[in-house]
Amino acid sequence: MSDKKIIAVAGATGAQASGLVHSILKDKNGPYSVRALTRDPSSAKARALADAGAEVVAANVDDEESLKRAFDGAYGAYCVTFYWEHYSPDLEIQHGTALASACKATGVQHAIWSTFEDVRQYLADHDRRMPLLMDRFRVPHFDAKAEVDAVFRDLGVPTTFYLTSFYWENFIFFGSGPKKGPDGTYALTLPIGDKKMPSIAVEDLGKAAYGIFKAGKSYIGQTVGVAGEHLTGAQMAASMTKALGVPVAYNAVLPDHYRSFGFPGADDLGNMFQFKADFEEEYCGHRPIALSKRLNPELQTFDQWLAKNGKQIPLE
C-alpha cells in the first residue's frame, strides 16, 4: 500500500481538473496520489488517465452517495461543477452542495472549491447597468457558485476558495475565437472595451491547484485567484495576428450588443464580461500574476500558449 495521501478530483476528464490530475501523476516522488472521479470510467479520456497511473472511480455530482464513496479515505478533494452542461443555477447550487456535503461526511482535510465572485455584492439592487437574470442573478454561473461558498464554510470543511479565469481554450472549443467578416478580415469580439481581463491556460489552473495542495494548510480558509496574464482585447488580437498568420482586429462591442447575440448563455456572458470590465481593478486584483507564478512556476503567457495551441483555433 502506498503511504501517499489521496487527492480525489471531481470532473477529472474535464478542462481544469484534468490539469490537476496530470500534475499529480507527473510528480512521481510527491506526497500525493490521485483518484480521478468521472461519470464514465469506460470513456477514452478516463481510460487514458487509468493508463497514466490514476485510480479512476465512478462518481456523479447528481448522486451524493457516489461522491461520498469516491471521497472516502481521501486527504484532499478538488471540487468543480459544470454549469455549461445544463445552464441551471439551481442545479449548480445543488451539485456544489453535494460536493461540500460529501467532503464533510468523509472527513476531507483540504478541499479546493472552484468558484467565482458573487456579482450581486458589487451592484446595488437599483443598479441597472446590467439586467437582472432569472429574477435573482447578475451573472448566474458566477453567483450560483458563490452561493455554495457559504455551504463549505457552514459545514466546516477546510476549504480553499479557488477563483479561476477566462480559459484561452475558449478560443478553440467555446466559439470565442476570431470570426471572419463579410470583407474577409478576422475580428476578436469582446465587450470589455479597453479594460484588461485575467485569462489563463486550463492546464495552468490544474498546476496552480496542485501548488495549493503542496503548500499544505497554508491556503485553507483563503480565497486564491490565478491568471496567466491580464490582457486587453487589443493585446489578445495582436498576439493572435502574430501567431495565426492572419490579421485579427479587436472588435470592442458594447455589453448590450453582446447580450443580444442570441446564443445560449449570451446574456449571462454579456453580464460577466461587463462585470470584469466595470470592476477591472478588483477582478484583476483577485488574480495576481505573482501568486499564480509562485503556485505554478511553469505558468504560460498567452504568446507561449498560442505558439503551442494556436493552430487549433478554428478560423471560420
Secondary structure in CASP SS format (residue, H / E / C, confidence):
PFRMAT SS
TARGET T0000
AUTHOR 0000-0000-0000
METHOD secondary structure of the structure
MODEL  1
M C 1.00
S C 1.00
D C 1.00
K C 1.00
K E 1.00
I E 1.00
I E 1.00
A E 1.00
V E 1.00
A C 1.00
G C 1.00
A C 1.00
T C 1.00
G C 1.00
A H 1.00
Q H 1.00
A H 1.00
S H 1.00
G H 1.00
L H 1.00
V H 1.00
H H 1.00
S H 1.00
I H 1.00
L H 1.00
K H 1.00
D C 1.00
K C 1.00
N C 1.00
G C 1.00
P C 1.00
Y E 1.00
S E 1.00
V E 1.00
R E 1.00
A E 1.00
L E 1.00
T E 1.00
R C 1.00
D C 1.00
P C 1.00
S C 1.00
S C 1.00
A H 1.00
K H 1.00
A H 1.00
R H 1.00
A H 1.00
L H 1.00
A H 1.00
D H 1.00
A H 1.00
G C 1.00
A C 1.00
E E 1.00
V E 1.00
V E 1.00
A E 1.00
A C 1.00
N E 1.00
V C 1.00
D C 1.00
D E 1.00
E H 1.00
E H 1.00
S H 1.00
L H 1.00
K H 1.00
R H 1.00
A H 1.00
F H 1.00
D C 1.00
G C 1.00
A C 1.00
Y C 1.00
G E 1.00
A E 1.00
Y E 1.00
C E 1.00
V C 1.00
T C 1.00
F C 1.00
Y H 1.00
W H 1.00
E H 1.00
H C 1.00
Y C 1.00
S C 1.00
P H 1.00
D H 1.00
L H 1.00
E H 1.00
I H 1.00
Q H 1.00
H H 1.00
G H 1.00
T H 1.00
A H 1.00
L H 1.00
A H 1.00
S H 1.00
A H 1.00
C H 1.00
K H 1.00
A H 1.00
T H 1.00
G C 1.00
V C 1.00
Q C 1.00
H E 1.00
A E 1.00
I E 1.00
W E 1.00
S E 1.00
T E 1.00
F C 1.00
E C 1.00
D C 1.00
V H 1.00
R H 1.00
Q H 1.00
Y C 1.00
L C 1.00
A C 1.00
D C 1.00
H C 1.00
D C 1.00
R C 1.00
R C 1.00
M C 1.00
P C 1.00
L C 1.00
L E 1.00
M C 1.00
D C 1.00
R C 1.00
F E 1.00
R C 1.00
V C 1.00
P H 1.00
H H 1.00
F H 1.00
D H 1.00
A H 1.00
K H 1.00
A H 1.00
E H 1.00
V H 1.00
D H 1.00
A H 1.00
V H 1.00
F H 1.00
R H 1.00
D H 1.00
L H 1.00
G C 1.00
V C 1.00
P C 1.00
T E 1.00
T E 1.00
F E 1.00
Y E 1.00
L E 1.00
T C 1.00
S C 1.00
F E 1.00
Y E 1.00
W C 1.00
E C 1.00
N H 1.00
F H 1.00
I H 1.00
F H 1.00
F C 1.00
G C 1.00
S C 1.00
G C 1.00
P C 1.00
K E 1.00
K E 1.00
G C 1.00
P C 1.00
D C 1.00
G C 1.00
T C 1.00
Y E 1.00
A E 1.00
L E 1.00
T E 1.00
L E 1.00
P C 1.00
I C 1.00
G C 1.00
D C 1.00
K C 1.00
K C 1.00
M E 1.00
P E 1.00
S E 1.00
I E 1.00
A C 1.00
V H 1.00
E H 1.00
D H 1.00
L H 1.00
G H 1.00
K H 1.00
A H 1.00
A H 1.00
Y H 1.00
G H 1.00
I H 1.00
F H 1.00
K H 1.00
A C 1.00
G C 1.00
K C 1.00
S C 1.00
Y C 1.00
I C 1.00
G C 1.00
Q C 1.00
T E 1.00
V E 1.00
G E 1.00
V C 1.00
A C 1.00
G C 1.00
E E 1.00
H E 1.00
L E 1.00
T C 1.00
G H 1.00
A H 1.00
Q H 1.00
M H 1.00
A H 1.00
A H 1.00
S H 1.00
M H 1.00
T H 1.00
K H 1.00
A H 1.00
L H 1.00
G C 1.00
V C 1.00
P C 1.00
V E 1.00
A E 1.00
Y E 1.00
N E 1.00
A E 1.00
V C 1.00
L C 1.00
P H 1.00
D H 1.00
H H 1.00
Y H 1.00
R H 1.00
S C 1.00
F C 1.00
G C 1.00
F C 1.00
P C 1.00
G C 1.00
A H 1.00
D H 1.00
D H 1.00
L H 1.00
G H 1.00
N H 1.00
M H 1.00
F H 1.00
Q H 1.00
F H 1.00
K H 1.00
A H 1.00
D H 1.00
F C 1.00
E H 1.00
E H 1.00
E H 1.00
Y H 1.00
C H 1.00
G H 1.00
H C 1.00
R C 1.00
P C 1.00
I H 1.00
A H 1.00
L H 1.00
S H 1.00
K H 1.00
R H 1.00
L H 1.00
N C 1.00
P C 1.00
E C 1.00
L C 1.00
Q C 1.00
T C 1.00
F H 1.00
D H 1.00
Q H 1.00
W H 1.00
L H 1.00
A H 1.00
K H 1.00
N H 1.00
G H 1.00
K H 1.00
Q H 1.00
I C 1.00
P C 1.00
L C 1.00
E C 1.00
END
